[in-house]
């Protein structure tokens, strides 16, 4: 998910104050305390029921990522008009490519809509906007990114939750310790944070596994499941003022992003 989505979640849970709760691993604003944090978070993770083997497997490989902190500190939000944003993000191209994706994979999208009640347009648009239909899913080590942000004092609790979720995914065999994604730990074709993979990830291709990185059906079905989990009403509209627009708002906090999803999705669905 995008940085705006992360920021909104942080505000909603009051986790942006840069403090840790009693007994929590000690946060820091530079790399000097990261080793201590690793020791402390190991105890927390094992106490939470995650196997020591999975925890040690991850913690033996993660390191403090200055690149992640640089991206996190450099984000300035969206300050464009809707027209400017849509042009910058190539909305017309996403709509055109999205219609081709729908034509090529009609059976897949029909099955997703039948299963979750979400039409193809919003799912395809998110896929296109987040990763260019899988053409670029990030180049940052996922676990190091999430660990760094969990240690960092800016949004400690939010990313500690994400790191614990990532550990569980590793334990379950659904996330590789070498996974690569976006700088804040988002992974896969539609950029799910680890906790969302745990909560909304589903098997879309029938192989018995959930893999949002290598399986397009898994990623798209999981996105539809995310929408359903946030209150999507089957058959209702998703434009501004319609019932399902609130679900699109849950995906991303930026108004121009929300509106672009709705507009492009309608062009794909031809509604």
C-alpha positions in Angstrom: 0.0 0.0 0.0 1.1 3.6 -0.5 2.7 5.9 2.0 -0.6 7.9 2.3 -2.3 4.7 3.3 0.3 4.0 5.9 0.2 7.5 7.3 -3.6 7.3 7.6 -3.4 4.0 9.5 -0.8 5.5 11.8 -3.0 8.5 12.6 -6.0 6.2 13.2 -4.1 4.2 15.8 -2.2 7.1 17.3 1.1 5.4 16.6 3.0 8.3 15.1 4.1 9.9 18.4 7.5 8.2 18.4 7.2 6.5 21.7 7.1 2.8 22.7 4.8 1.2 25.2 6.0 -0.2 28.5 8.0 -3.4 27.9 8.3 -2.8 24.1 11.6 -3.0 22.2 13.4 0.3 22.4 13.1 2.5 19.3 15.9 4.7 17.9 16.4 7.4 15.3 19.7 6.1 13.9 21.4 2.8 13.5 23.3 2.8 16.9 20.6 1.0 18.8 19.4 -1.4 16.1 21.4 -4.4 17.6 19.7 -3.9 21.0 16.3 -3.7 19.3 17.0 -7.0 17.5 17.6 -8.7 20.9 14.5 -7.1 22.5 12.2 -7.8 19.5 13.3 -11.4 19.5 11.9 -11.9 23.0 8.7 -10.1 22.1 8.2 -12.3 19.0 8.8 -15.6 20.7 6.6 -14.5 23.6 3.9 -13.8 21.0 4.0 -17.4 19.9 6.2 -17.1 16.8 8.7 -20.0 16.5 12.2 -19.1 17.6 13.5 -20.8 14.4 11.5 -18.4 12.2 12.4 -15.4 14.3 16.1 -16.2 14.3 16.0 -17.0 10.6 14.8 -13.4 9.9 16.7 -11.5 12.5 20.0 -13.1 11.5 19.6 -11.5 8.1 18.0 -8.1 8.7 20.0 -4.9 9.0 19.2 -1.2 9.5 18.3 0.3 6.1 19.3 3.9 5.6 17.6 3.8 2.2 14.3 3.0 3.8 14.6 5.9 6.3 15.6 8.2 3.4 12.4 7.3 1.5 10.3 7.6 4.6 11.6 11.0 5.5 11.5 12.2 1.9 7.7 11.7 1.3 5.7 14.9 0.9 2.3 13.6 0.0 0.1 14.5 -3.0 -0.1 18.2 -3.9 -1.6 18.0 -7.4 -4.9 18.6 -9.0 -6.9 15.5 -10.1 -6.1 16.2 -13.8 -2.4 16.7 -13.0 -2.3 13.5 -10.9 -4.0 11.4 -13.6 -1.6 12.6 -16.3 1.4 12.0 -14.1 0.3 8.5 -13.2 -0.7 7.7 -16.8 -4.4 7.0 -16.1 -5.4 6.8 -19.7 -2.7 4.1 -20.3 -3.8 2.2 -17.2 -7.4 2.2 -18.5 -6.4 1.0 -21.9 -4.1 -1.7 -20.6 -6.6 -2.6 -18.0 -9.3 -3.3 -20.6 -6.8 -5.6 -22.4 -6.1 -7.4 -19.1 -9.8 -7.9 -18.6 -10.2 -9.3 -22.1 -7.3 -11.7 -21.7 -8.3 -12.9 -18.2 -12.1 -12.7 -18.4 -12.6 -16.0 -16.6 -10.3 -15.0 -13.7 -12.1 -11.7 -13.2 -15.5 -13.3 -13.5 -14.6 -15.8 -10.8 -13.2 -13.1 -8.5 -16.4 -11.0 -8.9 -18.5 -14.1 -8.2 -16.5 -15.0 -5.1 -16.1 -11.5 -3.6 -18.7 -9.3 -5.2 -16.1 -6.9 -6.6 -16.2 -6.0 -10.3 -13.0 -6.1 -12.3 -12.4 -2.4 -12.7 -11.3 -1.4 -9.2 -9.1 -4.5 -8.8 -7.4 -4.0 -12.2 -7.0 -0.3 -11.6 -5.2 -0.8 -8.3 -3.0 -3.4 -10.0 -2.1 -0.9 -12.7 -1.6 2.0 -10.3 0.4 0.2 -7.7 2.9 -1.7 -9.8 2.2 -1.1 -13.5 0.5 -4.5 -13.7 3.4 -6.2 -12.0 6.1 -4.5 -14.1 7.8 -3.0 -11.0 7.0 -4.3 -7.5 9.9 -2.6 -5.7 13.6 -3.2 -5.1 14.0 -3.1 -1.3 14.5 -6.1 1.0 11.1 -6.4 2.6 12.1 -7.7 6.0 14.9 -5.2 6.5 12.6 -2.4 5.5 9.9 -3.4 7.9 12.4 -4.1 10.7 14.0 -0.7 10.2 10.6 1.1 10.4 9.6 -1.0 13.5 12.8 0.1 15.2 12.5 3.7 14.1 10.7 6.0 16.6 8.5 7.7 14.1 5.7 5.0 13.7 7.0 2.3 16.0 3.8 0.5 16.9 2.3 0.4 13.4 5.5 -1.1 11.9 6.1 -3.4 14.9 2.7 -4.9 14.1 3.7 -5.2 10.4 7.0 -6.9 11.4 5.3 -9.4 13.6 2.9 -10.2 10.7 5.9 -10.6 8.4 7.5 -13.1 10.9 4.3 -15.1 10.9 4.3 -15.1 7.1 7.8 -16.4 7.1 6.9 -19.1 9.7 3.9 -20.1 7.5 6.1 -20.3 4.4 4.2 -17.5 2.7 7.0 -15.0 2.6 10.6 -15.6 1.8 13.3 -14.1 4.0 14.8 -12.8 0.7 11.5 -11.1 -0.5 11.9 -7.9 -2.3 9.2 -5.1 -2.4 8.6 -1.4 -1.8 10.6 0.6 0.7 7.9 0.4 3.4 7.5 -3.4 3.2 4.6 -3.5 0.7 4.8 -6.6 -1.4 3.3 -8.1 -4.5 1.3 -7.0 -7.5 -1.0 -4.7 -5.5 1.5 -3.8 -2.7 0.0 -5.4 0.4 1.7 -4.7 3.8 2.4 -7.9 5.7 -0.5 -7.5 8.1 -2.9 -7.2 5.2 -1.5 -10.3 3.7 -2.3 -12.1 6.9 -5.8 -10.7 7.2 -6.9 -10.6 3.5 -4.5 -12.8 1.6 -6.3 -15.7 -0.2 -5.4 -18.4 -2.6 -6.6 -17.3 -6.1 -5.1 -20.0 -8.3 -6.0 -23.1 -6.3 -2.5 -24.3 -5.5 -3.1 -24.2 -1.8 -0.6 -21.4 -1.1 -0.9 -17.6 -0.8 1.7 -15.9 -2.9 1.0 -12.2 -3.8 4.4 -11.8 -5.4 4.5 -14.6 -7.9 0.8 -15.4 -8.4 -1.3 -12.8 -10.2 -4.6 -14.6 -9.3 -3.6 -14.7 -5.6 -2.8 -11.0 -5.6 -6.0 -9.9 -7.4 -8.2 -12.2 -5.4 -6.7 -10.9 -2.2 -7.3 -7.3 -3.4 -10.9 -8.1 -3.9 -11.0 -9.7 -0.5 -9.5 -6.6 1.0 -12.3 -4.6 -0.6 -15.0 -7.0 0.7 -13.4 -6.9 4.1 -13.7 -3.2 4.2 -17.4 -3.3 3.4 -17.8 -3.6 -0.4 -21.5 -3.9 -1.3 -22.0 -6.2 -4.3 -23.8 -4.4 -7.1 -23.5 -1.0 -5.6 -21.7 1.9 -7.3 -18.1 3.0 -6.5 -18.0 6.6 -7.8 -17.9 9.6 -5.5 -21.1 9.7 -3.4 -21.9 6.0 -4.1 -21.7 3.3 -1.4 -18.5 1.6 -2.4 -16.4 4.8 -2.8 -15.8 4.6 1.0 -14.1 1.3 0.4 -11.8 2.9 -2.2 -11.0 5.6 0.3 -9.8 2.8 2.7 -7.2 1.8 0.1 -5.5 5.1 0.0 -5.8 8.4 1.9 -5.1 10.7 -1.0 -8.2 12.2 -2.5 -6.7 12.3 -6.0 -5.7 8.7 -5.8 -9.2 7.6 -4.7 -10.8 9.6 -7.5 -8.4 8.2 -10.1 -9.2 4.6 -9.0 -12.9 5.3 -9.4 -12.6 7.0 -12.7 -10.2 4.6 -14.4 -12.2 1.6 -13.0 -15.4 2.8 -14.6 -13.5 3.1 -17.9 -12.4 -0.5 -17.6 -15.8 -1.8 -16.5 -17.4 0.6 -19.1 -19.9 1.8 -16.5 
